[in-house]
Amino acid sequence: MIRLFPFIVFVGVFFLPSGCGGDKDKPIWQDVKITDLAPSYSGAKPDRQLQMIDFDVYIFEMPAEAVTVLDDVWPVLSTQSLRFNNRNAFGANLFSAGFGSGSMWDKVGQALRSGGARKIRKISLYLFEAQANDVIASRLYGKENMFYLADQGRREQITVGPGTFVLRLKAERIASAKGVCKVSVMPVFSPLAASSIPQLAARIKAGEVPFEAVGFELKMAPGDFVFLGPKKYVSRQAGLSGRFFSRAGDEPAVRVYLIVFGAIVD
């Protein structure tokens, strides 16, 4: 699909696709300018029917031992704009999030660069209003037991798998504020893979585990971003945080997510 209203972000110059060749080792912060965060301009007529809402999601990794650089990130960002489903459960599961726009990105970028962070993936999402889209955080190929903290600090133990842990994004425009939308983010375990067969898709959805206590929502305008990461590094098997923010292997890594609102496309 051709992007009718391209989001002029730190993408064009700075977030070049990672992969084979010279770009793989190129620092993600090279050549980024704060002006790249300028909102997209839509020339569409205001009375046209909404078709989609445009987001870009960037996923970064840094060495696990560098996770302390995030301690310099969170104070830069705001949590006042975030409406947590359960603030205590969000923190108890070792999730952290912050809202930013404009020059805030410079300070976040400097902190991540100092920790050796690199972009591993960029995902462009086109969300039809009130419909959700999933960003895969990790895959589970068999059954595993796991725990998480739900409402009121209640410890829940469940058996999940095979399937994927995803961040589920949903967006709705706010009629009284042109160009602004309400965005919700929720961690979910989704069994198996998506299906185009309605009956099978319904059975898959029925087996999902939404971690509602760890979800949140906020209002966003073009150029705004949400930064999501862990309070600290834990092993992949250690609770919910590990499933979303940790990568196992010979060189354990911390994974963080940058969700950028591009535009409402009419």
C-alpha positions as CSV (number, residue, x, y, z in Angstrom):
1,M,0.0,0.0,0.0
2,I,1.3,3.4,-0.9
3,R,1.5,5.7,2.1
4,L,-0.7,8.7,1.1
5,F,0.6,10.8,4.0
6,P,4.2,9.7,4.8
7,F,5.2,10.3,8.3
8,I,8.4,12.4,8.2
9,V,10.2,10.9,11.1
10,F,13.6,10.0,12.2
11,V,13.0,7.1,9.8
12,G,14.0,8.5,6.5
13,V,17.6,9.2,7.2
14,F,18.2,7.6,10.5
15,F,16.2,4.4,10.8
16,L,17.5,2.7,7.8
17,P,16.5,-1.0,7.5
18,S,18.7,-3.3,9.5
19,G,20.0,-6.4,7.7
20,C,22.9,-7.6,5.7
21,G,25.6,-5.2,4.4
22,G,26.9,-1.9,5.6
23,D,23.7,-0.7,7.2
24,K,23.7,-3.4,9.8
25,D,26.4,-1.8,11.8
26,K,25.4,1.8,11.2
27,P,24.5,3.5,14.5
28,I,20.8,4.1,14.7
29,W,21.3,7.7,15.8
30,Q,23.4,8.8,12.9
31,D,22.1,11.9,11.1
32,V,18.8,12.1,13.1
33,K,17.4,15.6,13.4
34,I,14.6,16.6,15.7
35,T,12.8,18.3,12.8
36,D,12.2,14.8,11.4
37,L,9.6,14.5,14.1
38,A,7.4,17.1,12.5
39,P,3.8,16.1,12.2
40,S,2.5,14.9,8.8
41,Y,0.3,17.3,6.9
42,S,-3.0,16.0,5.6
43,G,-4.7,17.9,2.8
44,A,-7.8,15.8,3.0
45,K,-11.2,17.5,3.4
46,P,-12.4,17.3,6.9
47,D,-15.8,15.9,6.0
48,R,-14.3,12.8,4.3
49,Q,-14.8,9.5,6.1
50,L,-11.9,8.2,8.1
51,Q,-10.2,5.2,6.6
52,M,-7.1,4.5,8.7
53,I,-4.7,5.7,11.4
54,D,-1.0,5.5,10.6
55,F,1.7,4.4,13.1
56,D,5.3,3.3,12.9
57,V,6.7,1.0,15.6
58,Y,10.5,0.7,16.0
59,I,12.0,-2.1,18.1
60,F,15.5,-1.6,19.5
61,E,17.9,-4.0,21.3
62,M,20.8,-3.3,23.6
63,P,23.1,-5.5,25.6
64,A,21.4,-6.7,28.8
65,E,24.1,-5.1,31.0
66,A,23.3,-1.7,29.5
67,V,19.7,-1.7,30.8
68,T,20.7,0.9,33.4
69,V,20.7,3.6,30.6
70,L,16.9,3.4,30.7
71,D,17.1,5.0,34.2
72,D,18.1,8.2,32.3
73,V,15.2,7.8,29.8
74,W,12.2,7.6,32.0
75,P,12.6,11.0,33.8
76,V,12.8,12.7,30.4
77,L,9.4,11.4,29.4
78,S,5.9,12.1,30.9
79,T,3.5,9.6,32.4
80,Q,0.8,12.2,33.0
81,S,-0.7,11.6,29.6
82,L,-0.9,7.8,30.2
83,R,-4.0,6.3,31.6
84,F,-3.0,3.0,33.1
85,N,-5.6,0.2,33.5
86,N,-3.8,-0.5,36.8
87,R,-0.7,1.6,37.6
88,N,0.4,-0.8,40.4
89,A,0.1,-3.9,38.3
90,F,1.9,-2.2,35.4
91,G,4.9,-1.4,37.6
92,A,4.8,-4.7,39.5
93,N,5.2,-6.6,36.2
94,L,8.4,-4.5,35.6
95,F,6.9,-2.5,32.7
96,S,7.8,1.1,32.1
97,A,6.4,3.6,29.7
98,G,6.6,7.3,28.9
99,F,5.1,9.8,26.5
100,G,7.1,12.2,24.4
101,S,7.2,14.6,21.5
102,G,9.4,17.1,19.9
103,S,12.8,17.7,21.6
104,M,12.2,14.9,24.1
105,W,13.5,12.5,21.5
106,D,17.0,14.0,21.4
107,K,17.5,13.1,25.1
108,V,16.1,9.7,24.7
109,G,18.2,9.0,21.7
110,Q,21.4,10.1,23.5
111,A,20.7,7.7,26.4
112,L,20.0,4.8,24.1
113,R,23.0,5.5,22.0
114,S,25.2,5.4,25.1
115,G,23.8,1.9,25.8
116,G,24.7,0.6,22.3
117,A,21.0,0.3,21.2
118,R,20.3,-0.7,17.6
119,K,17.2,-0.9,15.6
120,I,16.2,-4.5,14.8
121,R,12.8,-3.9,13.2
122,K,10.5,-1.2,11.9
123,I,6.8,-2.0,11.5
124,S,4.3,0.3,9.7
125,L,0.8,-0.1,10.9
126,Y,-2.4,1.1,9.3
127,L,-5.2,0.7,11.9
128,F,-8.8,1.0,10.8
129,E,-10.6,2.9,13.5
130,A,-11.5,0.8,16.6
131,Q,-9.8,-2.3,15.1
132,A,-6.7,-3.7,16.7
133,N,-3.3,-4.7,15.2
134,D,-0.6,-6.8,16.9
135,V,3.1,-6.2,17.1
136,I,4.9,-9.5,17.9
137,A,7.3,-9.4,20.8
138,S,8.3,-13.0,21.1
139,R,7.2,-16.5,20.0
140,L,6.5,-19.6,22.1
141,Y,6.9,-22.9,20.2
142,G,5.7,-25.2,23.0
143,K,3.8,-25.1,26.3
144,E,5.3,-23.2,29.2
145,N,4.1,-22.2,32.7
146,M,4.4,-18.5,33.5
147,F,3.3,-16.1,36.1
148,Y,2.3,-12.4,36.2
149,L,0.8,-10.0,38.6
150,A,-2.9,-9.0,38.0
151,D,-5.2,-6.6,39.8
152,Q,-4.4,-5.8,43.4
153,G,-1.1,-7.6,43.2
154,R,-2.7,-11.0,42.7
155,R,-0.2,-13.5,41.4
156,E,-1.5,-15.5,38.5
157,Q,0.1,-18.6,37.1
158,I,-1.0,-19.9,33.6
159,T,0.1,-22.4,31.0
160,V,0.4,-20.9,27.5
161,G,1.8,-22.0,24.1
162,P,2.4,-22.4,21.4
163,G,1.7,-18.9,20.1
164,T,3.0,-15.3,20.4
165,F,3.2,-12.6,22.9
166,V,2.1,-9.4,21.2
167,L,1.5,-5.7,21.9
168,R,-2.0,-5.0,20.8
169,L,-2.6,-1.5,19.5
170,K,-6.0,0.1,18.9
171,A,-6.7,3.6,17.9
172,E,-9.8,5.8,17.6
173,R,-10.0,9.4,16.4
174,I,-11.4,12.1,18.7
175,A,-14.1,13.9,16.9
176,S,-13.7,17.1,19.0
177,A,-9.9,17.4,18.3
178,K,-8.9,17.3,14.7
179,G,-5.9,15.0,14.0
180,V,-5.9,13.6,17.5
181,C,-6.7,10.0,18.4
182,K,-7.0,7.8,21.5
183,V,-4.6,5.0,21.5
184,S,-4.6,1.9,23.7
185,V,-1.7,-0.6,24.2
186,M,-2.2,-4.0,25.8
187,P,0.1,-7.0,26.2
188,V,-1.6,-10.2,24.9
189,F,-0.8,-13.8,24.5
190,S,-2.3,-15.1,21.2
191,P,-2.2,-18.8,20.6
192,L,-1.2,-20.3,17.2
193,A,-1.3,-18.0,14.2
194,A,-4.0,-15.7,12.8
195,S,-6.4,-17.3,10.4
196,S,-8.6,-16.0,7.6
197,I,-11.2,-18.7,8.3
198,P,-13.8,-17.1,10.6
199,Q,-14.6,-20.2,12.6
200,L,-10.9,-21.0,13.3
201,A,-10.1,-17.3,14.0
202,A,-12.9,-17.3,16.6
203,R,-11.5,-20.4,18.4
204,I,-8.0,-18.9,18.4
205,K,-9.3,-15.6,19.8
206,A,-11.2,-17.5,22.5
207,G,-7.9,-18.9,23.7
208,E,-6.1,-15.6,24.0
209,V,-4.8,-14.2,27.3
210,P,-5.1,-10.4,27.5
211,F,-3.0,-9.0,30.3
212,E,-5.5,-6.2,30.9
213,A,-4.0,-4.9,34.1
214,V,-0.8,-4.1,32.2
215,G,-2.6,-2.1,29.5
216,F,-2.8,1.7,29.1
217,E,-4.2,4.3,26.8
218,L,-3.5,7.9,25.9
219,K,-4.3,10.7,23.4
220,M,-1.8,11.3,20.6
221,A,-1.2,13.9,18.0
222,P,1.0,13.5,14.9
223,G,4.7,13.3,15.9
224,D,3.9,12.1,19.5
225,F,5.5,8.9,20.6
226,V,5.3,6.3,23.4
227,F,8.4,4.6,24.6
228,L,7.9,1.2,26.2
229,G,10.5,-0.9,28.0
230,P,11.4,-2.8,31.2
231,K,12.2,-1.4,34.6
232,K,15.2,-3.8,34.7
233,Y,16.5,-6.9,32.9
234,V,15.1,-10.3,33.8
235,S,15.5,-13.6,32.0
236,R,13.0,-14.4,29.3
237,Q,11.2,-17.0,31.5
238,A,10.9,-14.6,34.4
239,G,7.4,-13.3,34.3
240,L,5.6,-11.1,31.8
241,S,8.4,-8.6,31.4
242,G,10.8,-11.2,30.2
243,R,8.5,-12.3,27.4
244,F,8.3,-8.7,26.0
245,F,11.6,-7.1,26.8
246,S,14.3,-9.9,27.0
247,R,16.1,-11.9,24.4
248,A,18.0,-15.0,25.4
249,G,21.1,-16.3,23.8
250,D,24.9,-16.1,24.1
251,E,24.5,-12.4,24.4
252,P,21.3,-11.6,26.3
253,A,19.6,-8.4,25.2
254,V,17.0,-5.9,26.3
255,R,14.3,-5.0,23.9
256,V,12.4,-1.7,23.9
257,Y,9.6,-0.3,21.7
258,L,9.0,3.2,20.2
259,I,5.4,3.7,19.0
260,V,5.1,6.8,16.8
261,F,1.8,8.3,15.7
262,G,2.0,9.4,12.1
263,A,-1.4,10.8,10.9
264,I,-5.1,10.1,10.6
265,V,-5.6,9.4,6.9
266,D,-9.0,10.4,5.5
